[in-house]
């Protein structure tokens, strides 16, 4: 059964210039859970829909091919009211679908050269890509476009985290196949970023 997230806010909040000034890569987190509303806002900033017809998203995508898929690795008591597990973000419905039950943060950290922030943070956002969505239209050049797009999504997560008083860091040093195995993903999913999110230690 899907978990419907609270509606994200598209108005107000911290001014953009202030969020940019506050943006930092922070690797130390408290175990304190984040709220569903905070998670909702983070996911919306990464890939959420920004119009009433569902045509536009929070980040640009080459040819509107939208190759990115987002998985949420939630620790025990990581997000208020959500059990530990791996969840896939359903962009169209702004909801989470359970992909796997259980806390896999330690195994995920092991696949990322032992990065402590991954298992210390209450939740990890893993951004994957299905490259074929873009390369079918743009050939090998599409791979570059996917990498550009994940950069947009990562920066949005950084800025939204800063605006919410949370911390994050973009981690790209990991074994791709091990991350895919920890997340129980099909081979079409290629992990690009792991971004732990939580309150700064």
C-alpha positions as a Python dict, from the first residue, in 0.01 Angstrom:
ca = {
    (1, 'X'): (0, 0, 0),
    (2, 'X'): (155, 334, -99),
    (3, 'X'): (247, 599, 155),
    (4, 'X'): (101, 928, 38),
    (5, 'X'): (332, 1209, 139),
    (6, 'X'): (215, 1549, 263),
    (7, 'X'): (175, 1806, -11),
    (8, 'X'): (498, 2002, -63),
    (9, 'X'): (502, 2377, -30),
    (10, 'X'): (581, 2577, -343),
    (11, 'X'): (572, 2917, -175),
    (12, 'X'): (748, 3091, 109),
    (13, 'X'): (1033, 2940, 305),
    (14, 'X'): (1394, 3054, 313),
    (15, 'X'): (1500, 3297, 38),
    (16, 'X'): (1697, 3125, -238),
    (17, 'X'): (2006, 3341, -189),
    (18, 'X'): (2018, 3249, 178),
    (19, 'X'): (1983, 2878, 99),
    (20, 'X'): (2270, 2903, -150),
    (21, 'X'): (2486, 3080, 109),
    (22, 'X'): (2409, 2814, 372),
    (23, 'X'): (2460, 2513, 146),
    (24, 'X'): (2736, 2287, 278),
    (25, 'X'): (2848, 1925, 243),
    (26, 'X'): (2795, 1783, 591),
    (27, 'X'): (2886, 1425, 677),
    (28, 'X'): (2786, 1410, 1045),
    (29, 'X'): (2423, 1350, 1141),
    (30, 'X'): (2220, 1303, 1457),
    (31, 'X'): (1993, 995, 1479),
    (32, 'X'): (1692, 1221, 1525),
    (33, 'X'): (1417, 1135, 1272),
    (34, 'X'): (1299, 1375, 1008),
    (35, 'X'): (930, 1441, 948),
    (36, 'X'): (725, 1315, 655),
    (37, 'X'): (676, 1677, 553),
    (38, 'X'): (1053, 1732, 539),
    (39, 'X'): (1100, 1416, 332),
    (40, 'X'): (815, 1523, 107),
    (41, 'X'): (981, 1858, 44),
    (42, 'X'): (1321, 1697, -28),
    (43, 'X'): (1175, 1450, -279),
    (44, 'X'): (967, 1718, -447),
    (45, 'X'): (1278, 1935, -487),
    (46, 'X'): (1463, 1643, -645),
    (47, 'X'): (1204, 1531, -902),
    (48, 'X'): (863, 1663, -804),
    (49, 'X'): (597, 1792, -1038),
    (50, 'X'): (567, 2170, -1047),
    (51, 'X'): (246, 2229, -1244),
    (52, 'X'): (-113, 2109, -1223),
    (53, 'X'): (-94, 1911, -1551),
    (54, 'X'): (211, 1706, -1458),
    (55, 'X'): (423, 1829, -1749),
    (56, 'X'): (701, 2001, -1559),
    (57, 'X'): (935, 1889, -1284),
    (58, 'X'): (1162, 2061, -1036),
    (59, 'X'): (1470, 1991, -1251),
    (60, 'X'): (1520, 2019, -1628),
    (61, 'X'): (1549, 1704, -1835),
    (62, 'X'): (1683, 1668, -2191),
    (63, 'X'): (1382, 1622, -2418),
    (64, 'X'): (1164, 1561, -2109),
    (65, 'X'): (1294, 1202, -2108),
    (66, 'X'): (1317, 1193, -1725),
    (67, 'X'): (1571, 913, -1674),
    (68, 'X'): (1604, 953, -1298),
    (69, 'X'): (1445, 725, -1038),
    (70, 'X'): (1469, 794, -667),
    (71, 'X'): (1488, 542, -386),
    (72, 'X'): (1460, 628, -18),
    (73, 'X'): (1657, 415, 228),
    (74, 'X'): (1484, 470, 560),
    (75, 'X'): (1643, 359, 886),
    (76, 'X'): (1460, 244, 1196),
    (77, 'X'): (1280, 552, 1330),
    (78, 'X'): (1437, 747, 1043),
    (79, 'X'): (1120, 916, 922),
    (80, 'X'): (826, 974, 1153),
    (81, 'X'): (552, 723, 1080),
    (82, 'X'): (749, 525, 818),
    (83, 'X'): (901, 183, 885),
    (84, 'X'): (1260, 95, 801),
    (85, 'X'): (1299, -14, 442),
    (86, 'X'): (1373, 79, 84),
    (87, 'X'): (1103, 283, -87),
    (88, 'X'): (1066, 401, -445),
    (89, 'X'): (942, 755, -500),
    (90, 'X'): (633, 763, -720),
    (91, 'X'): (666, 1103, -883),
    (92, 'X'): (320, 1119, -1040),
    (93, 'X'): (144, 1039, -712),
    (94, 'X'): (399, 1201, -478),
    (95, 'X'): (403, 883, -274),
    (96, 'X'): (635, 606, -160),
    (97, 'X'): (605, 241, -258),
    (98, 'X'): (774, -18, -36),
    (99, 'X'): (1044, -199, -232),
    (100, 'X'): (1211, -394, 52),
    (101, 'X'): (1153, -418, 427),
    (102, 'X'): (1438, -363, 672),
    (103, 'X'): (1721, -126, 754),
    (104, 'X'): (1997, -161, 491),
    (105, 'X'): (2193, 154, 575),
    (106, 'X'): (2496, -35, 708),
    (107, 'X'): (2516, -253, 396),
    (108, 'X'): (2473, 56, 178),
    (109, 'X'): (2758, 227, 363),
    (110, 'X'): (2971, -83, 306),
    (111, 'X'): (2911, -50, -68),
    (112, 'X'): (3025, 314, -42),
    (113, 'X'): (3372, 255, 103),
    (114, 'X'): (3242, 259, 460),
    (115, 'X'): (3103, 614, 445),
    (116, 'X'): (2978, 662, 803),
    (117, 'X'): (2725, 932, 719),
    (118, 'X'): (2520, 681, 521),
    (119, 'X'): (2435, 470, 825),
    (120, 'X'): (2437, 760, 1073),
    (121, 'X'): (2179, 964, 880),
    (122, 'X'): (1816, 865, 941),
    (123, 'X'): (1748, 847, 568),
    (124, 'X'): (1947, 815, 245),
    (125, 'X'): (1828, 938, -92),
    (126, 'X'): (1968, 722, -373),
    (127, 'X'): (1933, 867, -722),
    (128, 'X'): (1948, 612, -1002),
    (129, 'X'): (1910, 644, -1377),
    (130, 'X'): (1762, 436, -1652),
    (131, 'X'): (1994, 564, -1924),
    (132, 'X'): (1796, 415, -2212),
    (133, 'X'): (1516, 665, -2160),
    (134, 'X'): (1752, 939, -2277),
    (135, 'X'): (1995, 754, -2504),
    (136, 'X'): (1709, 625, -2719),
    (137, 'X'): (1656, 985, -2830),
    (138, 'X'): (2010, 1120, -2812),
    (139, 'X'): (2242, 823, -2859),
    (140, 'X'): (2564, 815, -2659),
    (141, 'X'): (2540, 1190, -2606),
    (142, 'X'): (2239, 1118, -2386),
    (143, 'X'): (2469, 974, -2119),
    (144, 'X'): (2611, 1323, -2068),
    (145, 'X'): (2262, 1467, -2040),
    (146, 'X'): (2174, 1216, -1767),
    (147, 'X'): (2482, 1317, -1568),
    (148, 'X'): (2391, 1682, -1605),
    (149, 'X'): (2038, 1609, -1485),
    (150, 'X'): (2147, 1425, -1173),
    (151, 'X'): (2361, 1727, -1088),
    (152, 'X'): (2051, 1947, -1104),
    (153, 'X'): (1862, 1708, -875),
    (154, 'X'): (2151, 1687, -629),
    (155, 'X'): (2182, 2064, -604),
    (156, 'X'): (1807, 2095, -543),
    (157, 'X'): (1835, 1846, -257),
    (158, 'X'): (2124, 2047, -112),
    (159, 'X'): (1930, 2374, -129),
    (160, 'X'): (1607, 2227, 5),
    (161, 'X'): (1792, 2063, 292),
    (162, 'X'): (1956, 2394, 380),
    (163, 'X'): (1619, 2569, 370),
    (164, 'X'): (1474, 2309, 609),
    (165, 'X'): (1763, 2325, 855),
    (166, 'X'): (1879, 1978, 751),
    (167, 'X'): (2213, 1851, 625),
    (168, 'X'): (2322, 1640, 330),
    (169, 'X'): (2625, 1545, 122),
    (170, 'X'): (2648, 1412, -234),
    (171, 'X'): (2837, 1082, -236),
    (172, 'X'): (2959, 939, -564),
    (173, 'X'): (3233, 706, -434),
    (174, 'X'): (3075, 362, -426),
    (175, 'X'): (3072, 27, -601),
    (176, 'X'): (2785, 52, -847),
    (177, 'X'): (2700, -317, -853),
    (178, 'X'): (2715, -351, -475),
    (179, 'X'): (2479, -56, -433),
    (180, 'X'): (2242, -208, -686),
    (181, 'X'): (2253, -542, -502),
    (182, 'X'): (2193, -382, -161),
    (183, 'X'): (1891, -200, -303),
    (184, 'X'): (1762, -515, -481),
    (185, 'X'): (1742, -332, -813),
    (186, 'X'): (1722, -466, -1166),
    (187, 'X'): (2025, -410, -1387),
    (188, 'X'): (1858, -128, -1578),
    (189, 'X'): (1891, 94, -1269),
    (190, 'X'): (2231, 264, -1249),
    (191, 'X'): (2308, 434, -915),
    (192, 'X'): (2459, 782, -953),
    (193, 'X'): (2432, 956, -615),
    (194, 'X'): (2381, 861, -252),
    (195, 'X'): (2270, 1159, -42),
    (196, 'X'): (2226, 1102, 332),
    (197, 'X'): (1980, 1346, 485),
    (198, 'X'): (1926, 1438, 848),
    (199, 'X'): (1985, 1691, 1117),
    (200, 'X'): (2348, 1801, 1140),
    (201, 'X'): (2552, 1667, 1430),
}
